[in-house]
Amino acid sequence: MVQASLLSACLLDVHEGSTRYAPEHFLEHSLSRVCDTFKVDKAWWGIMSVKRGQFLLHASWRQNLPESFEPMWEELKQDDALARGVSLKPGQAVSLNETGFRSFPGLAVLMGEHGISNALCTSAFFPEHDAFMFLSLYRKQKGFDHRQSVTSELLMPHLFSAWRTNLRLGLSSGATVVAPTVYRGFVSAQGRLLESEPNFTTLMQALGPWEDEQVISQPLRTLAERSVVKEGGWQGLGEIMCRAKYIGPVQMIELRQRSCLDALTEREASIAKLFSAGSTYKHIARELGISPATVRHHLRNAYLKLGVADKGALACLLHDAAAA
């Protein structure tokens, strides 16, 4: 029999969490809830695909496991019978105990190093069927029985659905604070496009060839990596601007068309916006902690770059750029 009452409470909490928590906190909350339900102290969530017989890890979240776990898994992954099992049996749980680990030396080393004697792994496949979400639960002592295997099989589709719902809500969570022409997408560490807003892929195509609809283009990956290094600053290529940052185990990328304001430095843009909104040189200088003469210098440079001659023209240009 399935642990009905425990499963129902867990599912309710996971689905409620998909709308209550931001993407960077959803997995931690959900996996904590799942670990409590199954009475385990360690878990590993991720997205994986199989390419030419090799496992490719796209995204990963460790619950009470050290950072050393993933690099060690990468070295020994050819022996991961759990991953192999759930990739061949979508939706079916696969469990192994310490005796079972001995048949797979690499897996035995990985589990032994992290104090794991029993493991239960379940998967849920993406609609495209070339990648799957997995969840591995780990214990030191008591093994997993048939009832817990069935419970995990019932849980996994709900966890998958709640996670995707959480990402979709995360795409629109900043709609009131970003320009309407900014489009967002969530991308895995290996460049897989997980969720995106309308027109995100249209802007991405303008950056260069896009051969695989499930993987973002190389020009976009390069721009996103550059933006992350620059701590989320906008990076441009041609007429497209890109900004990226990590949200938990995935990367959020924002795309927009290049505007005239991108010709300005950050300081010039700040001063231009304040001045066009009615602030005086003295007010701007006080707010930014600079002298009025410095304000005048930056504003003059902004006028030259934007090709305007007075405050009215500047205000119109900024308004049009924000509404474009």
DAQUITA-V676098 format. One record per run of one state. SS is the DSSP state (helix for helix, strand for strand, loop for the rest). FROM is the first residue (numbers start at 1). LEN is the number of residues. If there is no record, write none. Layout:
((SS;FROM;LEN) (SS;FROM;LEN))
This chain:
((loop;1;3) (helix;4;17) (loop;21;2) (helix;23;16) (loop;39;3) (strand;42;10) (loop;52;2) (strand;54;10) (loop;64;4) (helix;68;12) (loop;80;1) (helix;81;8) (loop;89;5) (strand;94;4) (helix;98;4) (loop;102;3) (helix;105;9) (loop;114;4) (strand;118;8) (loop;126;6) (strand;132;8) (loop;140;6) (helix;146;27) (loop;173;10) (strand;183;5) (loop;188;4) (strand;192;5) (loop;197;3) (helix;200;6) (loop;206;9) (strand;215;1) (loop;216;2) (helix;218;12) (loop;230;5) (strand;235;3) (loop;238;2) (strand;240;8) (loop;248;2) (strand;250;8) (loop;258;2) (helix;260;4) (loop;264;2) (helix;266;11) (loop;277;4) (helix;281;8) (loop;289;3) (helix;292;15) (loop;307;4) (helix;311;13) (loop;324;1))
